[in-house]
Amino acid sequence: MDRREVLQWLGLAGVAAAIAGCSGQRGGQSSASQKPLSSAKAEHSRKVQSTVAIASRGSVHGMVERALRPLGGIEKFVHPGDTVVLKPNAAWLRTPEQAANTHPEVVAAVIDLCKKAGAKRILIVEHTCDNPAAMCFEMSGIRKVAEARGAVIVNANAEGMYRPLNITGAKVLHQTQVARDVLEADCFINLPVAKDHSATRVTLGLKNLMGVVWDRQSWHVQGVHECIGDFALAVKPHLTIVDATRILVTRGPKGPGEVKYPNQVIAAVDPVAADAFATTLFGLKPSDIGYIMHAHRLGVGEARLNRLNITRV
């Protein structure tokens, strides 16, 4: 190759590099995106966007079912043949009584309702904090209820299970890696437990989504509140069902700490609205939590309680 050919080659390589850089692609992988809702599901979600339903008293199964009624019932979100991904908090080596993980009976109730609606496949996806991951699922009680109902536990602790994702409109988190199963789901249901958190004051639905991200530790360096809000621009649960049957109010996120018993289940389409109401369980306001307000300002959802249709059932 003579000097002229080398210069031509370098010029073409520079153009190619610039194109790759503008597209946000790394390592030859294109950015993935979340599977869009069907037109029927999207239209229904718009109709109930401002509704936050709170069920209290009775059995856990009963509270979950009643909390979904003002939203039209699970069948508005799960259609026959759907693949459903559930994202509980199952990150910790803790028992249900310690309130660090989503109550297994909440998970069981949602699996039962999804199956009744005709779901073909139900996956439970979690990137655990404690290890071994299998023991987290065991101690939480979630493995037992999942296996009894034919749901599949996905231990998302390997980088090959993730896909790159660019986030349009983000302030801090412009790219991350997200669990493939979440992106490909026909219905994605977030099942957080409401609890205290040492880094963010409380952890609710939006923060629970850190459990479908590969490199979440970097969020704490970049700004965890901003990263949580930015992420919600690109990955949105179709339903958020907050487990407030019991809440860890000190020494979160893992505990052990003080546990209180609101005995409530909160359900909403808008993840910001669900979290906004859930702050009141801790004597807080939505404006006290940085990631809720960041997501609100980005237009992800509504954090002003007086703008929501709060329905108690």
C-alpha positions in Angstrom: 0.0 0.0 0.0 1.6 3.4 -1.1 1.3 6.7 0.8 -1.8 7.8 -1.1 -3.6 4.6 -0.5 -2.8 4.8 3.2 -4.2 8.3 3.5 -7.3 7.2 1.7 -7.7 4.3 4.0 -7.3 6.5 7.1 -9.8 8.9 5.8 -12.4 6.2 5.3 -11.7 4.8 8.7 -12.2 8.2 10.3 -15.6 8.6 8.7 -16.6 5.1 9.8 -15.5 5.9 13.4 -17.4 9.2 13.4 -20.6 7.4 12.2 -20.2 4.7 14.9 -19.6 7.4 17.6 -22.7 9.4 16.5 -24.9 6.3 16.6 -23.8 5.5 20.2 -22.8 2.0 19.2 -19.9 0.2 20.9 -18.1 -2.9 20.1 -20.1 -3.4 16.9 -23.4 -3.9 18.8 -26.3 -1.7 17.9 -28.6 -0.3 20.6 -31.5 -2.4 21.6 -34.9 -1.0 22.6 -37.9 -2.2 24.6 -40.6 -4.1 22.7 -43.5 -1.7 22.0 -46.9 -2.4 23.4 -49.8 -3.5 21.1 -52.1 -0.7 20.1 -54.9 -2.1 22.4 -52.6 -2.2 25.4 -51.1 1.2 24.7 -54.6 2.8 24.3 -55.8 1.2 27.6 -52.6 2.3 29.5 -53.3 5.9 28.4 -56.8 5.8 29.8 -55.6 4.7 33.3 -52.3 6.6 33.3 -53.3 8.9 36.3 -54.8 6.1 38.4 -53.0 4.9 41.5 -54.9 2.1 43.3 -54.3 1.1 46.9 -55.6 -2.1 48.4 -55.5 -2.8 52.1 -56.7 -5.5 54.5 -57.4 -9.1 53.7 -55.2 -11.7 52.1 -52.1 -10.8 50.0 -53.7 -12.5 47.0 -56.9 -10.5 47.5 -55.1 -7.2 47.8 -53.2 -7.8 44.6 -56.3 -8.6 42.7 -58.3 -5.7 44.1 -55.4 -3.2 43.4 -55.6 -4.1 39.7 -59.3 -3.6 39.4 -59.3 0.2 38.9 -56.7 -0.4 36.2 -59.0 -2.7 34.4 -57.6 -6.0 35.7 -54.5 -7.9 34.7 -56.1 -9.1 31.4 -55.8 -5.6 30.0 -52.0 -5.9 30.2 -51.5 -9.7 29.8 -53.0 -11.2 26.7 -53.2 -14.9 25.7 -49.8 -16.2 24.5 -47.8 -13.4 26.1 -44.4 -13.7 27.5 -44.4 -11.9 30.9 -41.4 -10.7 32.8 -41.7 -10.0 36.5 -39.1 -8.1 38.4 -39.4 -8.5 42.1 -36.7 -7.5 44.6 -35.0 -10.8 45.3 -31.5 -9.3 45.7 -30.7 -10.2 49.3 -30.0 -13.2 51.5 -33.0 -12.4 53.7 -36.3 -14.1 54.7 -39.7 -12.7 53.9 -40.2 -11.6 57.5 -37.1 -9.3 57.2 -38.8 -7.2 54.5 -35.7 -6.8 52.3 -37.2 -8.6 49.3 -40.7 -8.7 47.7 -43.1 -10.9 49.6 -43.3 -14.3 47.9 -47.1 -14.2 48.2 -47.2 -11.0 46.1 -45.2 -12.7 43.5 -47.4 -15.8 43.7 -50.6 -13.7 43.3 -49.2 -12.0 40.2 -48.1 -15.3 38.6 -51.6 -16.8 39.2 -53.3 -13.8 37.6 -51.0 -13.8 34.6 -51.6 -17.5 34.1 -55.4 -16.9 34.3 -55.1 -14.2 31.7 -53.4 -16.7 29.3 -49.7 -15.9 29.6 -47.7 -18.5 27.7 -44.4 -17.9 29.6 -43.6 -16.1 32.9 -40.1 -15.2 33.7 -38.8 -13.8 37.1 -35.7 -11.8 36.4 -33.3 -10.5 39.0 -29.6 -9.5 39.1 -29.0 -10.2 42.8 -26.7 -8.2 45.1 -25.9 -11.0 47.4 -24.5 -14.4 46.3 -25.0 -17.1 45.6 -28.0 -15.9 43.7 -29.8 -19.3 44.0 -29.8 -18.9 47.8 -31.3 -15.4 47.5 -34.2 -16.8 45.6 -34.5 -19.7 48.1 -34.3 -17.5 51.3 -36.8 -15.0 49.8 -39.4 -17.7 49.3 -39.7 -16.7 45.6 -38.2 -19.8 44.2 -40.7 -22.0 45.9 -43.8 -20.1 44.7 -42.4 -19.7 41.2 -41.5 -23.4 40.7 -44.9 -24.4 42.1 -46.6 -22.4 39.4 -44.3 -23.1 36.5 -42.7 -19.7 36.3 -39.0 -19.6 35.3 -36.4 -17.9 37.5 -33.8 -16.1 35.5 -30.6 -15.4 37.4 -29.4 -12.4 35.4 -25.8 -12.4 36.8 -23.9 -12.9 33.5 -23.0 -10.1 31.1 -24.0 -12.1 28.1 -27.6 -11.9 29.2 -27.6 -8.1 28.6 -28.0 -5.8 25.6 -26.7 -2.3 25.0 -29.3 0.5 25.3 -29.0 4.2 24.3 -31.1 6.6 26.3 -32.5 9.5 24.4 -33.0 12.7 26.4 -30.9 11.5 29.4 -29.0 14.0 31.5 -26.3 11.7 32.8 -26.9 8.0 31.8 -26.7 8.0 28.0 -26.0 4.3 27.6 -26.3 1.2 29.7 -26.8 -2.6 29.4 -30.2 -4.1 30.1 -31.4 -7.7 30.6 -32.5 -9.0 27.2 -35.6 -10.7 28.6 -36.9 -7.4 29.9 -36.6 -5.7 26.5 -38.3 -8.6 24.7 -41.2 -9.1 27.1 -44.8 -8.6 25.9 -45.6 -7.4 29.4 -43.1 -6.2 31.9 -44.3 -6.0 35.5 -42.3 -4.3 38.2 -42.8 -5.8 41.7 -40.7 -3.8 44.2 -40.9 -3.9 47.9 -41.1 -0.5 49.6 -38.2 0.0 52.0 -35.6 2.3 53.5 -32.4 2.8 51.6 -29.1 4.2 52.8 -28.1 5.8 49.5 -31.5 7.1 48.2 -33.6 7.4 51.4 -36.1 4.9 50.1 -36.2 2.3 47.3 -39.4 1.8 45.4 -40.3 0.9 41.8 -38.0 3.1 39.8 -34.9 2.1 41.9 -35.9 -1.6 41.7 -35.1 -1.4 38.0 -31.4 -1.3 38.8 -31.8 -5.0 39.1 -32.2 -5.4 35.3 -29.0 -3.4 34.6 -25.5 -4.9 34.3 -23.2 -2.2 35.5 -25.3 -0.5 38.2 -22.3 0.3 40.4 -21.3 3.0 38.0 -24.6 4.8 38.7 -23.5 5.6 42.2 -20.4 7.3 40.8 -22.3 9.2 38.0 -25.2 10.2 40.3 -27.6 7.6 41.4 -30.8 9.7 41.4 -30.1 11.1 38.0 -29.3 7.6 36.5 -32.5 6.1 37.9 -34.6 8.9 36.4 -32.7 8.7 33.1 -33.1 5.0 32.8 -36.9 5.3 33.2 -37.0 7.2 29.9 -36.0 4.0 28.0 -37.3 1.1 30.1 -40.8 1.4 31.4 -42.7 -1.3 33.2 -46.2 -1.8 31.9 -47.4 -2.2 35.4 -45.9 -1.4 38.8 -47.2 -3.3 41.8 -45.6 -2.1 45.1 -45.4 -4.6 47.9 -46.2 -2.6 51.1 -47.5 -5.6 53.0 -44.6 -4.9 55.4 -41.8 -2.3 55.0 -38.3 -2.1 56.2 -38.0 1.4 57.8 -34.4 1.3 59.1 -31.1 -0.1 57.9 -32.2 -0.6 54.3 -31.8 -1.9 51.8 -30.7 -5.2 53.3 -31.4 -4.9 57.0 -32.0 -6.4 59.4 -33.9 -3.4 60.7 -37.2 -2.2 62.0 -40.2 -3.6 60.1 -43.6 -2.0 60.0 -46.9 -3.4 58.6 -49.0 -1.1 56.4 -50.6 -4.2 54.8 -51.0 -2.5 51.5 -50.5 -3.2 47.8 -50.2 -0.2 45.4 -50.7 -0.6 41.7 -50.2 1.9 38.8 -49.3 2.2 35.1 -47.3 5.3 35.8 -44.1 4.2 37.6 -43.5 7.8 38.9 -47.0 8.0 40.3 -46.7 4.7 42.1 -43.4 5.8 43.7 -44.8 9.2 44.6 -47.7 7.7 46.6 -45.4 5.1 48.2 -43.2 7.8 49.7 -46.2 8.7 52.1 -45.7 5.3 53.7 -42.5 6.6 55.2 -43.9 10.0 56.2 -42.2 11.6 53.2 -43.2 13.6 50.2 -42.4 12.8 46.5 -40.2 16.0 46.5 -38.0 14.4 49.2 -36.7 11.8 46.8 -34.3 12.9 44.1 -34.9 10.2 41.5 -38.7 10.6 41.6 -38.5 14.3 40.9 -35.8 13.8 38.2 -38.1 11.3 36.4 -41.0 13.7 36.8 -39.0 16.6 35.3 -38.0 14.4 32.4 -41.7 13.7 31.7 -41.6 10.0 32.6 -44.6 10.4 34.8 -46.5 12.4 37.4 -45.1 13.0 40.9 -47.7 15.6 42.0 -50.2 13.7 44.2 -53.0 16.3 43.6 -52.8 15.4 39.9 -53.4 11.7 40.5 -56.6 9.7 40.7 -55.8 7.9 44.0 -58.3 5.1 44.5 -58.6 3.0 47.6 -60.1 -0.4 47.3 
